[in-house]
Amino acid sequence: MDRRTTPRTVLLVVGELLAWWAALTLLWLVLISSVYPLEWIVGASVAAAGALLARAGRRAVSWR
């Protein structure tokens, strides 16, 4: 097993993505005026894309 694919590393990546997703989804819910199911779906989807971009951006500026 490669050092980059150890279970601990995978858990850290998943945890980071979930943390970003939760924070961005919460921010979305705070900023919208009404909560309809379609807005939940759109907000969760955009937050997932934002979480991936945040992870990629953090990796781009780190030296690991």
C-alpha positions, 0 to 999 in steps of 0.5 A, a space after each residue: 500500500 502506497 503511503 498516500 493511500 493509507 486508510 488514515 490518509 483517506 479518513 483525513 481527506 474524507 473528514 476534511 471534505 465533510 467539514 468543508 461541505 458542512 460549513 458551506 452548507 450551513 453558510 448557504 442555509 443562513 444566507 437564503 431567505 426561504 428553505 425549499 427542497 430544491 434550494 437544499 439540493 442546489 445548496 448541498 450540490 454547490 457546497 460539495 463542489 466548493 468543498 472539493 475546490 477548497 481542498 484542492 486550493 489548500 493542497 495547492 498552497 501547502 508543501 506536502 
